[in-house]
Amino acid sequence: MPTSSRLAVALLAAFAGTISATGQEAGVLFSGRVIDSWWERPVEGAVVRLEETIRRDGSRILGVTDAEGRFRISGVPPGPSRVSVSRMGYADLFQVMDIQPGPEVEVVIFPKPVVLEGIEVYVDRLESRLRGLAHLTDRYIETELRSSPDLNLAEFLDSRPGFEFVPCFEDQSGTGVFRQPRNCVRLRGRPAQPRIFIDDAPAFGGVPELASYPAAQIYRVEVIRGCAQIRVYTRTYVEVTVEHPRPLIPIVGC
């Protein structure tokens, strides 16, 4: 083989090796579809998470299914991974999968019919209670919360557009030396201590108590801006409540 041909082959092999190494480093696309085992229909809002696998940059790996039940997660390290699929009203699924480039996978999860039906009724009741108020309310639902696995609830809220925790007292020195914890919210342009409720019970720990809850454990958050109330509902509480219904406690102080 002429020298020029051997050189071209060597360069091509080296280039192919670079592509292969780069592809391995960047990870592969993990895609699939989540199906309801009872109705054989797509499940929207299911969170697909690689429980014990992280990317090279340290970020966790997850995706949320769309209206067709499909998810696409890029940058996944190839090889065996423990995959979890969870959605309120369904039994959590845990399965070890060999993540490799290829066609999408199909995952079947099992519904809890009583919970699914009860959730719709419960959310309707929560919405009716809010409609009785004269204040603007922001709502954050399960799919938003569970898509932020690295954030606690205080960090999640602070990252939402138009929402901000602020110091309860301004630094009057003008030096910025006396740094205050951001344990208040703005109410009519002034700092106000928020009234916080966890699962319809008063939470007296304030913003630090919110910071003790991972966002992924929460089903729903209501922020009633006009009276500085933050109402939090955990997934566990909602599941128990829909299986054993109880009267809603009226919202007071608004």
Backbone bond lengths (Angstrom), bond angles and torsions (degrees), N, CA, C in turn:
res aa  C-N    CA-C-N  psi(-1)  N-CA   C-N-CA  omega(-1)  CA-C   N-CA-C  phi
1 M - - - 1.467 - - 1.519 108.48 -
2 P 1.326 118.05 132.34 1.470 120.96 178.46 1.524 110.63 -58.54
3 T 1.335 113.66 154.99 1.454 118.96 -178.23 1.518 111.59 -58.90
4 S 1.350 116.28 -42.41 1.469 119.38 -178.60 1.521 111.30 -62.68
5 S 1.364 116.89 -36.76 1.466 119.88 -179.94 1.514 110.78 -68.61
6 R 1.379 115.47 -42.23 1.460 118.42 179.16 1.518 110.74 -62.21
7 L 1.335 117.45 -37.82 1.447 122.08 179.49 1.523 110.61 -65.25
8 A 1.340 116.01 -41.44 1.461 119.86 179.97 1.521 110.73 -63.98
9 V 1.336 116.42 -41.35 1.457 120.27 178.70 1.524 110.64 -64.02
10 A 1.335 115.99 -42.43 1.461 120.39 179.89 1.516 111.25 -62.76
11 L 1.349 115.58 -42.73 1.458 119.12 179.84 1.526 110.64 -65.83
12 L 1.346 116.80 -40.15 1.454 120.39 179.66 1.519 110.68 -63.48
13 A 1.347 116.67 -41.58 1.465 120.33 178.96 1.511 110.81 -64.20
14 A 1.339 116.09 -42.32 1.465 119.75 179.73 1.522 110.58 -64.12
15 F 1.353 115.94 -40.29 1.460 120.20 179.99 1.529 110.69 -65.30
16 A 1.341 115.78 -42.28 1.458 119.78 178.53 1.511 110.79 -63.00
17 G 1.341 116.81 -38.46 1.456 120.73 177.93 1.513 111.18 -64.00
18 T 1.328 116.11 -38.32 1.465 120.16 178.53 1.519 110.83 -64.56
19 I 1.335 116.11 -43.08 1.464 119.50 178.92 1.514 110.47 -61.87
20 S 1.348 116.09 -43.83 1.455 120.35 -178.59 1.517 110.90 -62.22
21 A 1.347 115.73 -45.33 1.459 119.81 -178.96 1.521 110.75 -64.88
22 T 1.354 114.80 -41.11 1.458 118.66 179.86 1.521 110.81 -64.48
23 G 1.346 115.85 -41.84 1.455 119.58 179.66 1.512 111.45 -62.54
24 Q 1.348 116.70 -40.98 1.452 119.93 178.75 1.514 110.73 -64.91
25 E 1.349 115.57 -40.07 1.464 119.41 -178.12 1.523 110.69 -68.42
26 A 1.350 115.90 -38.44 1.462 119.48 -178.69 1.518 111.55 -74.05
27 G 1.332 117.31 -20.58 1.453 120.43 -178.22 1.512 112.04 90.61
28 V 1.312 116.39 179.30 1.459 121.72 -177.14 1.531 109.76 -119.08
29 L 1.321 115.28 168.40 1.457 121.00 177.04 1.527 109.16 -87.86
30 F 1.327 116.00 124.77 1.463 122.32 175.58 1.516 106.98 -109.06
31 S 1.317 116.43 114.31 1.466 119.71 -176.25 1.517 109.91 -134.79
32 G 1.314 115.48 158.96 1.451 118.70 -179.77 1.504 112.05 179.28
33 R 1.318 114.66 -167.15 1.455 121.82 -176.85 1.511 109.14 -139.96
34 V 1.343 116.67 137.56 1.463 122.12 179.34 1.522 108.30 -105.92
35 I 1.343 115.84 128.05 1.458 122.23 -174.10 1.526 110.39 -120.77
36 D 1.329 115.88 141.19 1.459 123.16 172.82 1.531 108.31 -75.64
37 S 1.337 117.36 123.01 1.463 120.52 -175.27 1.528 112.63 -67.83
38 W 1.328 117.35 -28.31 1.459 120.40 -175.87 1.521 111.13 -79.47
39 W 1.349 115.65 -50.30 1.458 120.34 -174.84 1.523 112.63 -96.45
40 E 1.328 116.61 -9.04 1.471 122.54 -177.28 1.527 111.19 55.66
41 R 1.329 115.66 41.31 1.455 120.81 179.12 1.529 108.97 -122.90
42 P 1.330 116.90 159.18 1.471 119.28 -178.18 1.522 112.15 -65.60
43 V 1.325 115.37 149.29 1.466 121.77 178.50 1.525 108.28 -108.35
44 E 1.310 116.17 113.77 1.470 121.18 177.97 1.524 109.95 -85.91
45 G 1.320 116.45 144.07 1.457 120.91 174.78 1.513 115.02 81.37
46 A 1.341 117.72 11.22 1.462 119.71 175.44 1.529 109.17 -76.70
47 V 1.323 116.73 138.87 1.462 121.34 179.39 1.522 108.65 -97.43
48 V 1.323 115.83 120.93 1.465 122.71 177.97 1.521 106.82 -104.35
49 R 1.321 116.10 120.39 1.464 120.01 -173.09 1.533 110.17 -132.27
50 L 1.315 116.26 138.52 1.458 121.58 170.96 1.522 106.51 -91.20
51 E 1.319 115.93 104.47 1.459 122.06 -166.01 1.533 113.73 -64.55
52 E 1.308 117.39 -42.94 1.471 120.36 -171.13 1.515 112.71 -117.48
53 T 1.326 117.37 17.18 1.458 122.22 -178.99 1.527 108.69 -118.89
54 I 1.321 116.53 135.07 1.459 121.03 176.17 1.518 109.27 -128.88
55 R 1.302 115.92 157.98 1.462 120.69 176.80 1.524 110.16 -75.92
56 R 1.317 115.18 169.55 1.467 119.64 -178.79 1.521 111.99 -61.98
57 D 1.351 116.76 -27.39 1.468 119.59 179.52 1.527 112.13 -85.18
58 G 1.351 116.94 2.81 1.458 120.55 177.33 1.507 115.02 90.73
59 S 1.330 117.58 -4.24 1.473 119.68 -177.77 1.527 110.69 -76.75
60 R 1.326 114.50 146.40 1.455 119.61 177.41 1.522 110.07 -76.88
61 I 1.323 115.25 162.46 1.459 120.29 -171.94 1.522 109.38 -118.98
62 L 1.330 115.83 118.44 1.458 119.83 178.14 1.514 110.29 -158.27
63 G 1.325 114.90 165.95 1.450 121.89 175.57 1.515 109.04 -150.60
64 V 1.328 116.63 162.74 1.460 122.56 179.82 1.521 107.91 -123.68
65 T 1.331 116.52 133.98 1.460 119.66 -177.07 1.522 112.02 -72.80
66 D 1.341 114.84 147.38 1.465 120.61 178.91 1.527 110.12 -89.88
67 A 1.330 116.40 -167.86 1.463 121.36 -176.37 1.526 112.34 -63.09
68 E 1.329 117.39 -21.87 1.460 121.25 178.20 1.527 111.57 -95.87
69 G 1.344 116.38 8.11 1.456 120.24 179.19 1.515 113.91 77.95
70 R 1.330 118.02 10.33 1.464 121.01 -175.23 1.526 111.71 -95.47
71 F 1.336 115.06 147.79 1.457 121.69 174.20 1.520 108.67 -133.65
72 R 1.317 115.76 150.69 1.468 122.82 176.56 1.529 107.00 -137.96
73 I 1.325 116.41 118.96 1.463 121.45 -178.72 1.524 107.42 -123.40
74 S 1.311 116.70 115.71 1.465 120.79 -178.48 1.525 110.52 -95.16
75 G 1.331 115.27 165.13 1.465 121.08 175.61 1.504 114.16 69.13
76 V 1.336 117.19 33.40 1.459 120.72 -178.12 1.534 109.54 -92.04
77 P 1.335 119.16 126.25 1.472 120.27 176.12 1.526 110.11 -60.06
78 P 1.327 118.16 129.25 1.458 119.30 -179.62 1.522 111.96 -68.57
79 G 1.338 115.73 152.94 1.456 120.75 179.26 1.513 111.53 122.23
80 P 1.334 117.40 178.81 1.457 121.05 -178.93 1.529 112.00 -64.31
81 S 1.315 116.25 136.12 1.463 122.56 177.54 1.519 109.08 -142.47
82 R 1.326 115.72 147.75 1.463 121.03 175.63 1.528 107.50 -88.10
83 V 1.317 116.12 112.45 1.452 122.64 -174.85 1.528 109.40 -103.96
84 S 1.326 116.48 133.60 1.457 120.86 174.41 1.520 108.94 -117.03
85 V 1.327 115.54 144.81 1.463 121.95 175.15 1.515 106.92 -128.66
86 S 1.327 116.96 124.17 1.461 120.08 -176.92 1.519 110.81 -139.47
87 R 1.310 114.01 145.36 1.464 122.27 177.44 1.513 107.17 -158.09
88 M 1.317 116.46 134.99 1.457 119.94 178.38 1.529 109.68 -55.29
89 G 1.336 116.44 131.59 1.450 121.15 -178.72 1.516 113.94 93.38
90 Y 1.358 116.22 1.07 1.464 120.95 178.24 1.528 109.15 -129.98
91 A 1.327 115.50 152.85 1.461 119.86 174.60 1.524 109.05 -71.22
92 D 1.340 116.82 133.32 1.467 120.53 177.87 1.522 109.89 -62.20
93 L 1.324 115.75 139.55 1.461 121.45 178.28 1.519 109.00 -112.38
94 F 1.321 116.52 133.55 1.463 122.38 174.45 1.527 107.72 -126.40
95 Q 1.338 115.84 129.42 1.454 119.21 -177.29 1.525 109.35 -153.29
96 V 1.325 116.67 139.27 1.461 121.32 175.08 1.519 108.32 -85.56
97 M 1.327 116.27 123.95 1.466 121.68 179.96 1.522 109.69 -123.58
98 D 1.317 115.70 145.96 1.462 121.51 174.73 1.520 107.46 -90.61
99 I 1.318 116.72 103.26 1.465 121.72 -175.45 1.520 109.53 -79.20
100 Q 1.322 117.27 114.93 1.456 123.34 -179.82 1.524 108.96 -141.76
101 P 1.351 117.39 157.36 1.466 118.43 174.54 1.523 109.74 -60.10
102 G 1.318 117.12 139.91 1.448 119.24 -179.71 1.504 111.94 158.63
103 P 1.324 116.93 -167.29 1.474 120.68 -177.68 1.517 111.23 -67.71
104 E 1.332 115.53 162.43 1.458 119.67 -179.15 1.527 110.96 -69.99
105 V 1.330 115.00 155.04 1.460 120.87 -179.97 1.526 109.32 -97.43
106 E 1.309 115.85 159.89 1.462 120.94 174.66 1.516 108.48 -117.72
107 V 1.323 115.86 126.27 1.459 121.85 -177.83 1.523 108.38 -117.23
108 V 1.319 116.77 130.50 1.458 122.12 -178.96 1.526 109.03 -109.03
109 I 1.338 117.17 127.07 1.464 120.79 177.55 1.529 109.44 -120.35
110 F 1.324 114.46 156.04 1.458 120.65 -171.01 1.528 110.74 -104.29
111 P 1.337 117.20 125.83 1.470 120.72 -177.24 1.520 112.33 -77.33
112 K 1.341 114.06 157.75 1.462 122.16 168.49 1.532 105.44 -110.97
113 P 1.336 117.90 91.74 1.478 120.29 -171.27 1.518 114.08 -53.53
114 V 1.326 117.42 -40.31 1.471 120.27 -178.55 1.523 110.22 -63.18
115 V 1.337 116.29 -41.44 1.467 120.30 -179.04 1.522 110.31 -68.99
116 L 1.333 117.61 -44.60 1.459 120.76 -178.83 1.522 111.77 -58.56
117 E 1.319 115.82 -46.18 1.467 119.62 178.99 1.521 110.86 -66.67
118 G 1.322 116.13 -40.69 1.461 120.10 -178.63 1.513 113.02 -66.77
119 I 1.336 117.47 -33.40 1.466 120.70 -179.71 1.525 110.27 -62.63
120 E 1.327 117.29 -44.57 1.464 120.20 179.96 1.526 110.84 -59.32
121 V 1.316 116.13 -44.59 1.470 120.47 179.65 1.525 110.50 -64.25
122 Y 1.328 116.28 -43.24 1.467 120.81 -177.17 1.526 111.27 -65.49
123 V 1.322 116.96 -44.12 1.467 120.11 179.58 1.522 110.32 -64.53
124 D 1.328 117.62 -38.77 1.473 120.10 176.48 1.525 110.85 -59.77
125 R 1.324 116.32 -38.33 1.467 120.12 179.68 1.530 110.49 -68.78
126 L 1.327 116.56 -40.10 1.469 119.74 177.28 1.521 110.91 -62.79
127 E 1.339 116.24 -41.52 1.463 120.06 -179.71 1.528 110.58 -66.24
128 S 1.324 117.11 -40.00 1.471 120.10 178.84 1.520 110.76 -62.83
129 R 1.325 116.10 -38.24 1.469 119.44 179.36 1.528 110.62 -65.09
130 L 1.334 116.38 -39.06 1.468 119.47 179.79 1.526 111.56 -69.87
131 R 1.333 116.82 -35.45 1.465 119.48 -179.57 1.525 112.10 -64.58
132 G 1.315 116.50 -19.83 1.455 119.70 177.69 1.511 113.69 -78.52
133 L 1.347 117.29 -3.83 1.465 121.44 -179.60 1.522 110.06 -96.32
134 A 1.315 115.46 157.87 1.470 120.16 179.67 1.524 111.41 -100.61
135 H 1.333 116.79 19.61 1.461 119.87 -175.24 1.526 111.23 -120.39
136 L 1.329 115.48 149.97 1.455 121.91 175.71 1.534 109.17 -67.62
137 T 1.316 116.35 134.70 1.457 121.08 -179.91 1.518 110.22 -126.95
138 D 1.324 116.04 132.47 1.466 121.66 172.77 1.527 107.94 -97.05
139 R 1.333 115.84 138.11 1.456 121.03 179.58 1.517 109.07 -120.37
140 Y 1.311 116.51 136.08 1.461 122.25 175.56 1.525 107.30 -123.71
141 I 1.334 116.12 125.57 1.456 120.21 -171.21 1.528 111.55 -105.83
142 E 1.327 113.94 175.92 1.463 122.15 -170.12 1.524 113.28 -54.17
143 T 1.329 117.86 -45.35 1.463 119.04 -174.74 1.527 111.58 -64.89
144 E 1.329 117.75 -38.01 1.464 120.57 176.58 1.524 110.89 -64.47
145 L 1.323 115.19 -45.34 1.461 120.52 -176.13 1.522 111.63 -66.94
146 R 1.316 116.86 -42.64 1.457 120.13 -175.69 1.520 112.27 -78.08
147 S 1.332 116.95 -12.35 1.463 119.93 174.96 1.519 112.04 -82.11
148 S 1.333 116.96 -1.17 1.470 121.56 -179.62 1.525 109.21 -119.14
149 P 1.340 118.00 65.81 1.475 120.49 -170.74 1.512 114.06 -69.50
150 D 1.340 117.32 -21.54 1.462 119.84 -176.88 1.524 112.83 -90.05
151 L 1.331 117.51 -0.13 1.461 120.95 -176.51 1.525 110.55 -108.30
152 N 1.349 115.54 141.64 1.464 117.59 167.38 1.526 107.42 -83.08
153 L 1.327 116.31 174.01 1.457 119.56 -172.06 1.528 112.33 -65.00
154 A 1.332 117.69 -37.29 1.471 120.07 178.03 1.529 110.36 -64.20
155 E 1.328 116.71 -42.95 1.469 120.41 178.53 1.529 110.74 -64.98
156 F 1.331 116.36 -39.76 1.463 119.96 178.89 1.530 110.58 -59.77
157 L 1.335 116.44 -49.78 1.463 119.44 -178.91 1.527 111.19 -62.94
158 D 1.314 116.54 -41.33 1.467 120.86 -178.23 1.529 111.62 -65.58
159 S 1.338 116.86 -20.20 1.460 120.58 -179.95 1.523 112.75 -89.80
160 R 1.345 117.64 -5.74 1.461 120.14 -178.46 1.525 110.79 -77.86
161 P 1.328 117.90 142.13 1.472 120.48 177.62 1.530 111.50 -58.70
162 G 1.311 116.14 133.43 1.457 121.15 177.14 1.510 114.92 81.45
163 F 1.340 117.11 -0.49 1.460 120.09 179.54 1.532 108.36 -116.75
164 E 1.329 115.41 140.24 1.470 118.24 -179.53 1.523 109.95 -157.31
165 F 1.329 116.02 130.62 1.458 120.23 168.34 1.527 108.34 -82.34
166 V 1.331 116.28 138.84 1.466 121.49 -177.14 1.527 108.94 -131.49
167 P 1.342 117.84 161.13 1.473 119.96 173.93 1.519 110.46 -62.83
168 C 1.316 116.43 146.55 1.465 120.56 179.80 1.531 112.15 -76.49
169 F 1.336 116.22 -21.69 1.464 120.94 179.63 1.512 108.90 -132.36
170 E 1.316 116.28 136.58 1.453 120.37 178.72 1.523 110.40 -78.59
171 D 1.326 115.47 146.38 1.461 121.33 176.24 1.531 108.40 -76.15
172 Q 1.317 115.78 103.88 1.462 120.62 -177.27 1.522 113.50 -77.12
173 S 1.334 116.92 -9.94 1.470 119.27 -177.71 1.518 111.98 -73.77
174 G 1.332 115.70 -23.51 1.465 118.88 -178.73 1.513 113.21 77.91
175 T 1.320 117.38 0.82 1.461 120.19 -178.00 1.515 112.83 -97.00
176 G 1.326 116.78 -19.28 1.457 120.07 -177.13 1.515 113.01 76.41
177 V 1.342 116.65 8.44 1.459 120.22 -177.79 1.516 111.29 -73.54
178 F 1.328 115.97 -38.91 1.466 120.58 -175.55 1.526 109.21 -87.06
179 R 1.312 114.49 83.54 1.465 119.82 -177.23 1.523 110.30 -77.14
180 Q 1.324 115.38 124.69 1.456 120.99 -177.31 1.529 110.29 -98.60
181 P 1.334 117.40 144.87 1.462 118.98 172.64 1.525 110.22 -65.25
182 R 1.314 117.11 147.00 1.473 121.30 -177.00 1.528 108.55 -92.25
183 N 1.327 114.36 80.48 1.465 120.81 -175.56 1.519 113.48 -109.26
184 C 1.344 116.78 12.27 1.456 120.88 179.27 1.525 110.60 -125.33
185 V 1.328 115.73 168.97 1.460 122.63 172.41 1.519 107.92 -122.85
186 R 1.323 116.94 166.39 1.464 119.77 178.76 1.529 109.90 -86.80
187 L 1.320 115.61 129.35 1.458 122.17 176.32 1.522 107.37 -130.58
188 R 1.334 115.09 112.59 1.472 121.33 -176.43 1.524 111.30 54.50
189 G 1.331 115.29 41.33 1.460 121.76 175.04 1.506 115.14 83.80
190 R 1.343 117.90 -2.99 1.463 120.37 -178.54 1.521 110.38 -121.51
191 P 1.337 117.22 152.66 1.472 119.36 176.84 1.522 111.21 -64.84
192 A 1.322 116.32 138.91 1.460 121.55 177.65 1.516 109.31 -141.04
193 Q 1.322 115.89 139.30 1.464 121.15 177.33 1.532 108.17 -72.12
194 P 1.326 118.90 119.16 1.465 118.84 -178.74 1.522 111.64 -72.72
195 R 1.316 115.87 145.86 1.457 121.03 170.60 1.521 106.77 -90.93
196 I 1.321 115.85 122.80 1.460 121.19 -172.62 1.519 109.93 -114.19
197 F 1.324 115.56 135.45 1.456 121.73 176.84 1.527 108.54 -125.41
198 I 1.317 116.36 129.25 1.459 122.25 174.64 1.523 107.23 -109.88
199 D 1.308 117.34 118.86 1.466 121.64 -179.41 1.532 111.37 52.96
200 D 1.340 114.92 45.16 1.467 124.29 176.56 1.529 114.24 66.70
201 A 1.322 117.54 12.63 1.472 121.01 175.81 1.530 108.42 -115.73
202 P 1.344 118.12 139.93 1.474 119.80 179.29 1.526 111.56 -58.14
203 A 1.327 115.10 136.02 1.463 121.45 176.68 1.521 107.07 -111.24
204 F 1.324 116.50 111.69 1.455 120.10 -173.16 1.529 112.75 -89.73
205 G 1.315 117.07 0.60 1.466 119.98 179.59 1.507 114.06 -83.02
206 G 1.339 117.50 -3.59 1.454 121.16 176.42 1.522 113.17 64.96
207 V 1.329 115.42 -152.67 1.466 121.58 -178.32 1.527 111.78 -59.72
208 P 1.344 120.20 -39.75 1.475 118.39 176.35 1.523 113.06 -57.42
209 E 1.336 117.59 -31.82 1.462 119.03 177.16 1.525 110.46 -69.48
210 L 1.333 117.34 -38.32 1.465 119.52 174.64 1.518 110.75 -59.01
211 A 1.336 115.93 -38.15 1.458 120.51 -178.00 1.525 112.58 -68.54
212 S 1.324 117.87 -12.32 1.462 120.87 179.56 1.526 112.19 -84.96
213 Y 1.333 117.55 -6.67 1.463 121.22 -178.86 1.527 110.24 -105.75
214 P 1.333 118.90 121.93 1.471 119.88 171.12 1.526 110.03 -63.66
215 A 1.317 116.76 137.94 1.466 120.32 -179.72 1.526 111.43 -57.66
216 A 1.323 117.72 -31.57 1.466 121.58 -176.85 1.525 113.03 -67.94
217 Q 1.341 118.36 -14.77 1.462 121.13 -179.96 1.530 113.01 -90.80
218 I 1.331 116.57 -2.37 1.466 120.69 -172.31 1.531 110.25 -102.66
219 Y 1.325 115.40 139.31 1.464 120.46 178.44 1.528 111.82 -90.72
220 R 1.336 116.58 -38.11 1.467 119.46 -172.83 1.519 109.68 -158.14
221 V 1.332 115.96 143.51 1.467 121.99 174.52 1.528 108.39 -130.94
222 E 1.328 115.90 135.09 1.461 122.10 175.36 1.529 108.07 -118.42
223 V 1.320 116.41 125.01 1.467 121.40 176.35 1.527 107.16 -112.22
224 I 1.333 116.09 108.72 1.463 121.57 179.84 1.520 106.57 -93.15
225 R 1.325 115.75 100.59 1.463 120.72 -169.23 1.528 113.43 -66.01
226 G 1.335 116.96 -40.70 1.459 119.51 -172.89 1.507 114.80 -66.38
227 C 1.330 117.77 -19.34 1.474 119.18 178.75 1.526 111.25 -129.58
228 A 1.330 116.14 16.89 1.470 122.26 173.50 1.530 112.68 52.93
229 Q 1.323 115.58 48.06 1.458 120.13 174.82 1.529 109.93 -108.27
230 I 1.322 115.34 139.69 1.460 121.81 174.71 1.521 106.74 -123.16
231 R 1.330 116.07 118.08 1.457 121.39 -176.56 1.529 108.32 -115.79
232 V 1.331 115.76 125.72 1.459 123.01 -171.85 1.527 109.28 -119.84
233 Y 1.321 116.11 137.91 1.464 121.40 178.07 1.525 108.71 -127.51
234 T 1.327 116.69 117.68 1.453 120.72 179.75 1.527 110.06 -79.33
235 R 1.331 116.18 157.17 1.460 120.88 179.31 1.528 110.78 -60.68
236 T 1.330 116.39 -42.16 1.465 120.14 -178.25 1.520 110.55 -61.80
237 Y 1.326 116.81 -45.12 1.464 121.30 -178.97 1.527 110.80 -61.92
238 V 1.325 116.55 -43.89 1.461 119.83 -177.57 1.526 110.37 -64.35
239 E 1.326 117.66 -43.31 1.467 119.80 -179.96 1.527 111.20 -62.42
240 V 1.329 117.28 -42.59 1.465 120.54 178.91 1.527 110.16 -65.83
241 T 1.332 116.70 -40.91 1.459 120.91 -177.07 1.523 112.18 -66.31
242 V 1.335 117.26 -40.02 1.465 118.73 -178.29 1.532 111.14 -72.57
243 E 1.313 117.36 -26.37 1.462 119.93 176.96 1.525 111.69 -80.85
244 H 1.332 115.59 -28.34 1.464 121.00 178.90 1.532 107.98 -130.90
245 P 1.340 117.62 78.50 1.472 121.44 -173.76 1.520 112.82 -56.50
246 R 1.329 113.95 145.24 1.462 121.26 176.79 1.525 108.26 -141.79
247 P 1.324 118.56 156.37 1.467 120.41 -179.98 1.530 111.25 -63.36
248 L 1.334 115.67 144.10 1.458 119.87 175.13 1.527 109.65 -74.46
249 I 1.317 115.82 140.44 1.450 121.14 176.35 1.526 109.06 -81.12
250 P 1.312 120.21 128.55 1.467 121.52 -179.30 1.539 111.09 -59.20
251 I 1.324 115.79 146.31 1.470 121.13 176.56 1.527 107.32 -82.70
252 V 1.322 116.15 122.10 1.457 121.12 179.77 1.530 108.96 -113.08
253 G 1.330 114.41 159.01 1.466 119.03 177.21 1.512 113.29 86.76
254 C 1.326 118.96 9.60 1.460 121.58 178.52 1.522 109.48 -120.97
